[in-house]
Amino acid sequence: GIVPVCDPFNTGLCLSISNDYFPGTSFKGAGLAVAVLPLSKNDSSNACVNTDQNVSDLGNQEIGSYKYHVYSRTGAALGTRSNENIYYLYRNDHCFKITSRILTGLNSPSDQTGDIIPVSNNDLEYINRLLKNIVSTLNFR
């Protein structure tokens, strides 16, 4: 199934945007989740990488004050589409995983005849920029 915007089992901090942000559209929510992944004492920055299947490796990106290794993933289940950007940062012997997730309803021809309209690509790009801007302000000590 689709993981919620804020996964309570794997998140230390979460900021969420409710589906009320774009009422009457297929927007179901968005969020930014920060988790600290466990590392053993012998691990290095090489251990702070994605181990999930079905992701696209976008390489290293400088965002704000840090260089993250970034991945993206899309998925769909139970009438919901998930678009994620996953940022990994190794800093001060810790591995930080920041997940930016946007959830929308799957668009079908019936969406056009009911009260729900597909959320626009412009709105999705706006939310993506907003979440990435938040990532750029994070400070890890």
Secondary structure, DSSP 8 states (H G I E B T S, - for coil): ----SS-TTS-SEEEEE-GGGSTTBSEEEEEEEEEEE---TT--GGGSS---SS-EEEEEEEETTEEEEEEEEEEEETTEEEEEEEEEEEETTEEEEEEEEEEEE---GGGGTSS-B---HHHHHHHHHHHHHHHHH----
